[in-house]
Amino acid sequence: MSEKSVCDALKKTGYPVNLLGSHETRLPRISYAMPDENVLYADDARYAAFDQCEVRLYTDRYPDAEAEASVEECLENAGYGSFSKARNPISSERLHETTYTFTDTKGRTEDVEEEEK
């Protein structure tokens, strides 16, 4: 999984898509970040690395079933259908945030194997 593949998948919603922290004001809008790398160790060695991604959908309606369905369809079509979902109001900005968190379960064992050679 790469930032580009996630961004390309999310752009199919037709909503503005940016890295987390941008100041896009149109709603609905989507931000994403790849904050963590989960590592699996076996026999005291790094066995596999898994990228984690966070996608945040900002809307002015709660819930915005249409926008959520669009994001979920794009994630599923891109192979990221195993995600957790959380909804949070942001009252100070009069927004609603739906956060999708998922991990690339295919991992990057090829990358790790190359590092060991």
Backbone as a chain_set.jsonl record, in Angstrom:
{"seq": "MSEKSVCDALKKTGYPVNLLGSHETRLPRISYAMPDENVLYADDARYAAFDQCEVRLYTDRYPDAEAEASVEECLENAGYGSFSKARNPISSERLHETTYTFTDTKGRTEDVEEEEK", "coords": {"N": [[0.856, -1.166, 0.0], [0.55, 2.159, -0.817], [0.882, 5.718, -0.327], [0.045, 7.001, -2.613], [-1.591, 5.065, -3.875], [-3.697, 4.874, -2.062], [-4.656, 7.529, -2.065], [-5.38, 7.789, -4.792], [-7.461, 5.904, -4.903], [-9.322, 7.084, -3.168], [-9.909, 9.472, -4.494], [-11.754, 8.746, -6.353], [-14.191, 9.103, -5.22], [-14.997, 11.635, -5.793], [-14.879, 13.715, -4.074], [-12.951, 16.358, -2.462], [-9.588, 15.446, -1.818], [-6.972, 15.213, 0.457], [-3.742, 15.28, 2.087], [-3.661, 14.681, 5.594], [-4.186, 17.5, 7.586], [-4.319, 19.528, 5.771], [-5.905, 22.537, 4.55], [-8.397, 22.524, 3.274], [-11.684, 23.626, 2.585], [-14.161, 22.918, 1.537], [-17.077, 20.843, 1.786], [-18.528, 17.584, 1.49], [-15.269, 16.432, 2.572], [-12.1, 14.766, 2.314], [-9.44, 13.522, 4.228], [-6.234, 12.018, 4.598], [-3.788, 9.877, 6.151], [-0.737, 8.171, 6.799], [0.144, 7.028, 9.454], [1.44, 5.02, 10.992], [3.563, 2.137, 11.187], [3.2, -1.196, 11.443], [4.952, -3.865, 12.841], [5.849, -7.224, 12.504], [7.435, -9.553, 14.415], [9.493, -12.434, 14.403], [11.205, -15.154, 15.757], [13.208, -13.509, 16.903], [13.692, -11.682, 14.865], [12.932, -9.225, 12.376], [10.102, -9.874, 10.703], [7.878, -9.172, 9.051], [6.428, -6.186, 7.7], [3.74, -3.969, 8.118], [1.766, -1.573, 6.642], [-0.145, 1.06, 8.032], [-3.157, 2.893, 7.71], [-5.02, 5.92, 7.933], [-8.085, 7.294, 7.245], [-10.014, 10.142, 6.95], [-13.222, 11.373, 6.867], [-14.913, 14.314, 6.428], [-17.895, 15.95, 7.148], [-20.94, 17.923, 6.993], [-23.218, 16.871, 7.935], [-24.79, 14.465, 10.079], [-25.54, 11.138, 10.467], [-23.73, 11.122, 7.368], [-24.829, 9.339, 5.132], [-24.613, 8.881, 2.362], [-22.083, 9.989, 1.624], [-20.414, 8.459, 3.288], [-20.931, 5.883, 2.284], [-19.864, 6.148, -0.262], [-17.097, 6.544, 0.246], [-16.523, 4.111, 1.555], [-17.121, 2.251, -0.471], [-15.129, 2.889, -2.359], [-12.813, 2.27, -0.873], [-13.185, -0.485, -0.483], [-13.21, -1.401, -3.163], [-10.572, -0.886, -3.797], [-9.291, -2.775, -2.379], [-9.057, -2.448, 0.353], [-10.948, -3.209, 2.247], [-11.236, -4.141, 4.854], [-11.725, -2.484, 7.518], [-11.753, -0.363, 10.418], [-14.258, 1.723, 11.836], [-15.103, 4.925, 12.978], [-17.156, 7.44, 14.384], [-17.173, 10.892, 15.029], [-18.24, 13.927, 16.502], [-17.282, 17.288, 15.757], [-17.683, 19.808, 17.392], [-16.767, 22.448, 17.707], [-16.09, 23.238, 15.178], [-18.317, 22.754, 13.785], [-18.614, 20.317, 12.418], [-18.69, 16.894, 11.302], [-16.874, 13.992, 11.812], [-15.805, 11.091, 10.261], [-13.866, 8.382, 10.811], [-11.789, 6.115, 9.223], [-9.852, 3.304, 9.735], [-7.278, 1.255, 8.688], [-5.238, -1.613, 7.918], [-2.659, -2.702, 5.8], [-2.971, -5.819, 5.037], [-1.608, -7.534, 3.426], [0.956, -6.996, 3.758], [4.506, -6.28, 3.723], [6.417, -8.249, 3.082], [8.172, -8.835, 1.055], [9.745, -6.534, 0.848], [11.026, -6.591, 3.333], [12.452, -8.976, 3.155], [14.249, -8.272, 1.136], [15.722, -6.322, 2.487], [17.136, -7.858, 4.274], [18.955, -9.234, 2.741]], "CA": [[0.0, 0.0, 0.0], [1.307, 3.403, -0.868], [0.031, 6.898, -0.201], [-0.537, 7.271, -3.933], [-2.698, 4.14, -4.15], [-4.816, 5.269, -1.199], [-5.162, 8.799, -2.587], [-6.057, 7.515, -6.068], [-8.721, 5.22, -4.609], [-10.253, 8.033, -2.548], [-10.31, 10.489, -5.468], [-12.897, 8.232, -7.105], [-15.427, 9.567, -4.573], [-15.341, 12.94, -6.331], [-14.693, 14.709, -3.022], [-11.556, 16.786, -2.325], [-8.755, 14.518, -1.049], [-5.696, 15.827, 0.816], [-3.057, 14.761, 3.259], [-4.175, 15.21, 6.845], [-3.591, 18.776, 7.967], [-4.548, 20.565, 4.759], [-6.949, 23.471, 4.961], [-9.52, 22.504, 2.337], [-12.884, 24.006, 3.328], [-15.394, 22.362, 0.967], [-17.584, 19.623, 2.408], [-17.652, 16.717, 2.255], [-13.868, 16.366, 2.165], [-11.396, 13.597, 2.831], [-8.019, 13.629, 4.535], [-5.659, 10.71, 4.91], [-2.419, 9.858, 6.667], [-0.202, 6.834, 7.051], [0.936, 7.372, 10.623], [2.134, 3.945, 11.68], [3.981, 0.896, 10.541], [3.178, -2.294, 12.391], [5.983, -4.834, 12.483], [5.706, -8.556, 13.071], [8.737, -10.167, 14.671], [9.501, -13.878, 14.62], [12.557, -15.66, 16.013], [14.074, -12.355, 17.16], [13.996, -10.96, 13.625], [11.813, -8.538, 11.74], [9.555, -10.809, 9.723], [7.019, -8.485, 8.086], [5.971, -4.844, 8.055], [2.407, -3.699, 7.621], [1.427, -0.152, 6.673], [-1.454, 1.402, 8.56], [-3.659, 4.128, 7.114], [-6.173, 6.565, 8.532], [-8.83, 8.135, 6.31], [-11.026, 10.908, 7.681], [-14.269, 12.01, 6.069], [-15.528, 15.442, 7.138], [-19.184, 16.331, 6.572], [-21.735, 18.809, 7.83], [-24.401, 16.109, 8.349], [-24.476, 13.261, 10.841], [-24.462, 10.668, 9.596], [-23.879, 11.39, 5.936], [-24.806, 7.974, 4.611], [-24.156, 8.888, 0.97], [-20.633, 10.202, 1.593], [-19.782, 7.286, 3.898], [-21.039, 4.768, 1.345], [-18.93, 6.416, -1.355], [-15.745, 6.256, 0.742], [-16.419, 2.679, 1.823], [-17.073, 1.555, -1.759], [-13.799, 3.101, -2.938], [-11.841, 1.494, -0.096], [-13.397, -1.901, -0.785], [-12.77, -1.65, -4.536], [-9.104, -0.821, -3.829], [-8.758, -3.892, -1.597], [-8.881, -2.044, 1.744], [-12.285, -3.341, 2.813], [-11.215, -4.492, 6.278], [-11.387, -1.255, 8.225], [-12.586, 0.018, 11.555], [-14.924, 2.986, 11.533], [-15.534, 5.661, 14.171], [-17.752, 8.748, 14.093], [-16.98, 11.873, 16.1], [-18.604, 15.308, 16.183], [-16.317, 18.343, 16.063], [-18.645, 20.888, 17.604], [-16.154, 23.77, 17.545], [-16.035, 23.55, 13.747], [-19.611, 22.352, 13.232], [-18.334, 19.233, 11.484], [-18.732, 15.509, 11.76], [-15.722, 13.267, 11.277], [-15.862, 9.637, 10.254], [-12.493, 7.917, 10.623], [-11.583, 4.731, 8.802], [-8.486, 2.876, 9.988], [-7.043, -0.079, 8.147], [-3.853, -2.061, 7.782], [-2.403, -3.502, 4.611], [-2.724, -7.163, 5.555], [-0.691, -8.257, 2.537], [2.274, -6.745, 4.322], [5.601, -5.972, 2.816], [7.451, -9.247, 3.351], [9.186, -8.758, 0.0], [10.659, -5.459, 1.229], [11.818, -7.026, 4.477], [13.389, -9.988, 2.669], [15.297, -7.569, 0.404], [16.574, -5.642, 3.453], [17.976, -8.847, 4.945], [19.965, -9.776, 1.819]], "C": [[0.904, 1.23, 0.0], [0.339, 4.566, -0.685], [-0.667, 7.194, -1.518], [-1.726, 6.346, -4.208], [-3.917, 4.473, -3.303], [-5.458, 6.539, -1.733], [-5.937, 8.578, -3.887], [-7.401, 6.838, -5.846], [-9.753, 6.204, -4.07], [-10.729, 9.107, -3.517], [-11.516, 10.048, -6.283], [-14.225, 8.6, -6.456], [-15.917, 10.86, -5.201], [-15.219, 14.061, -5.311], [-13.239, 15.166, -2.994], [-10.793, 15.826, -1.403], [-7.404, 15.17, -0.812], [-5.041, 15.058, 1.944], [-3.643, 15.41, 4.503], [-3.439, 16.489, 7.205], [-3.77, 19.868, 6.928], [-5.724, 21.424, 5.199], [-8.052, 23.609, 3.916], [-10.795, 22.792, 3.122], [-14.179, 23.412, 2.774], [-15.78, 21.076, 1.698], [-18.463, 18.886, 1.432], [-16.22, 16.755, 1.695], [-13.209, 15.19, 2.866], [-9.937, 13.954, 3.088], [-7.505, 12.229, 4.845], [-4.238, 10.885, 5.434], [-2.016, 8.401, 6.858], [0.74, 6.954, 8.254], [1.801, 6.265, 11.199], [2.552, 2.822, 10.746], [3.978, -0.159, 11.633], [4.172, -3.336, 11.915], [5.719, -6.132, 13.22], [7.1, -9.152, 13.209], [8.56, -11.66, 14.9], [10.952, -14.321, 14.768], [13.565, -14.523, 16.134], [14.493, -11.607, 15.896], [12.73, -10.284, 13.107], [11.325, -9.406, 10.59], [8.73, -10.107, 8.644], [6.635, -7.118, 8.617], [4.633, -4.596, 7.384], [2.139, -2.205, 7.742], [0.029, 0.032, 7.231], [-1.865, 2.741, 7.973], [-4.886, 4.61, 7.872], [-6.802, 7.479, 7.493], [-9.916, 8.828, 7.108], [-11.952, 11.624, 6.708], [-14.915, 13.088, 6.923], [-16.8, 15.847, 6.402], [-19.886, 17.325, 7.497], [-23.036, 18.142, 8.276], [-23.963, 14.878, 9.133], [-25.679, 12.356, 10.868], [-24.753, 11.059, 8.162], [-23.719, 10.048, 5.229], [-24.268, 7.914, 3.184], [-22.639, 9.04, 0.882], [-19.902, 9.001, 2.185], [-19.811, 6.093, 2.943], [-20.055, 4.928, 0.189], [-17.494, 6.098, -0.942], [-15.556, 4.753, 0.932], [-16.341, 1.862, 0.534], [-15.687, 1.69, -2.4], [-12.729, 2.305, -2.198], [-11.958, 0.006, -0.406], [-12.91, -2.244, -2.189], [-11.251, -1.643, -4.667], [-8.468, -1.945, -3.006], [-8.514, -3.567, -0.137], [-10.196, -2.156, 2.507], [-12.34, -3.708, 4.28], [-10.77, -3.281, 7.069], [-12.244, -1.134, 9.474], [-13.117, 1.414, 11.259], [-15.375, 3.632, 12.84], [-16.068, 7.014, 13.747], [-17.575, 9.654, 15.301], [-17.469, 13.239, 15.656], [-17.449, 16.242, 16.535], [-17.149, 19.61, 16.203], [-18.041, 22.273, 17.394], [-16.09, 24.2, 16.082], [-17.335, 23.216, 13.03], [-19.441, 21.31, 12.132], [-18.582, 17.886, 12.142], [-17.596, 14.783, 11.046], [-15.991, 11.776, 11.376], [-14.463, 9.161, 9.911], [-12.49, 6.435, 10.284], [-10.12, 4.397, 9.04], [-8.332, 1.463, 9.444], [-5.562, -0.341, 7.994], [-3.748, -2.883, 6.52], [-2.008, -4.896, 5.067], [-1.847, -8.005, 4.644], [0.732, -8.075, 3.016], [3.298, -6.41, 3.263], [6.731, -6.963, 3.044], [8.536, -9.211, 2.288], [10.217, -7.684, 0.337], [11.57, -5.894, 2.353], [12.854, -8.057, 4.035], [14.545, -9.336, 1.919], [16.269, -6.876, 1.366], [17.559, -6.609, 4.096], [19.091, -9.366, 4.057], [21.21, -8.933, 1.792]], "O": [[1.889, 1.304, 0.734], [-0.869, 4.417, -0.867], [-1.832, 7.592, -1.536], [-2.753, 6.794, -4.716], [-5.049, 4.367, -3.776], [-6.682, 6.613, -1.843], [-7.028, 9.122, -4.06], [-8.377, 7.16, -6.525], [-10.918, 6.166, -4.465], [-11.846, 9.606, -3.376], [-12.225, 10.884, -6.844], [-15.278, 8.429, -7.069], [-17.11, 11.16, -5.156], [-15.432, 15.228, -5.641], [-12.366, 14.433, -3.459], [-11.29, 15.442, -0.344], [-6.758, 15.629, -1.753], [-5.687, 14.292, 2.659], [-4.073, 16.562, 4.463], [-2.211, 16.549, 7.136], [-3.41, 21.019, 7.175], [-6.452, 21.063, 6.124], [-8.577, 24.702, 3.705], [-10.974, 22.258, 4.217], [-15.194, 23.403, 3.47], [-14.922, 20.325, 2.164], [-19.103, 19.528, 0.599], [-15.995, 17.064, 0.525], [-13.702, 14.69, 3.877], [-9.288, 14.604, 2.268], [-8.256, 11.365, 5.298], [-3.584, 11.898, 5.191], [-2.859, 7.524, 7.051], [1.961, 6.98, 8.103], [2.811, 6.554, 11.84], [1.974, 2.604, 9.681], [4.678, -0.023, 12.636], [4.229, -3.655, 10.727], [5.406, -6.135, 14.411], [7.849, -9.242, 12.236], [7.587, -12.092, 15.518], [11.819, -13.912, 13.995], [14.643, -14.57, 15.54], [15.544, -10.967, 15.874], [11.612, -10.725, 13.373], [12.05, -9.641, 9.623], [8.868, -10.412, 7.46], [6.529, -6.913, 9.826], [4.421, -4.967, 6.23], [2.271, -1.635, 8.825], [-0.875, -0.75, 6.935], [-1.029, 3.619, 7.762], [-5.678, 3.818, 8.382], [-6.128, 8.339, 6.926], [-10.653, 8.185, 7.856], [-11.511, 12.381, 5.843], [-15.409, 12.809, 8.016], [-16.788, 16.06, 5.19], [-19.471, 17.533, 8.637], [-23.867, 18.779, 8.924], [-22.896, 14.317, 8.88], [-26.758, 12.792, 11.268], [-25.904, 11.297, 7.795], [-22.63, 9.677, 4.792], [-23.54, 6.983, 2.84], [-21.983, 8.302, 0.147], [-18.883, 8.57, 1.647], [-18.819, 5.376, 2.814], [-19.48, 3.946, -0.28], [-16.757, 5.458, -1.693], [-14.542, 4.192, 0.515], [-15.585, 0.894, 0.454], [-15.141, 0.717, -2.92], [-11.837, 1.73, -2.823], [-10.95, -0.681, -0.572], [-12.263, -3.274, -2.382], [-10.699, -2.311, -5.541], [-7.243, -2.053, -2.945], [-7.833, -4.325, 0.554], [-10.519, -1.292, 3.322], [-13.399, -3.596, 4.897], [-9.574, -3.071, 7.27], [-13.319, -1.726, 9.57], [-12.5, 2.185, 10.524], [-15.955, 2.972, 13.702], [-15.511, 7.663, 12.862], [-17.795, 9.247, 16.441], [-17.152, 13.677, 14.55], [-16.726, 16.006, 17.502], [-17.299, 20.381, 15.255], [-18.738, 23.183, 16.946], [-16.04, 25.394, 15.784], [-17.441, 23.376, 11.814], [-20.041, 21.408, 11.061], [-18.668, 17.767, 13.364], [-17.39, 14.942, 9.843], [-16.355, 11.264, 12.434], [-13.931, 9.491, 8.851], [-13.105, 5.618, 10.968], [-9.237, 5.131, 8.593], [-9.156, 0.588, 9.711], [-4.745, 0.579, 7.949], [-4.64, -3.671, 6.205], [-0.859, -5.134, 5.439], [-1.389, -9.076, 5.042], [1.609, -8.889, 2.723], [2.991, -6.277, 2.079], [7.885, -6.559, 3.184], [9.694, -9.518, 2.572], [11.415, -7.885, 0.14], [12.765, -5.599, 2.332], [14.0, -8.021, 4.484], [15.689, -9.775, 2.038], [17.474, -6.835, 1.118], [18.683, -6.231, 4.426], [20.083, -9.89, 4.565], [22.155, -9.249, 1.069]]}, "num_chains": 1, "name": "protein.A"}
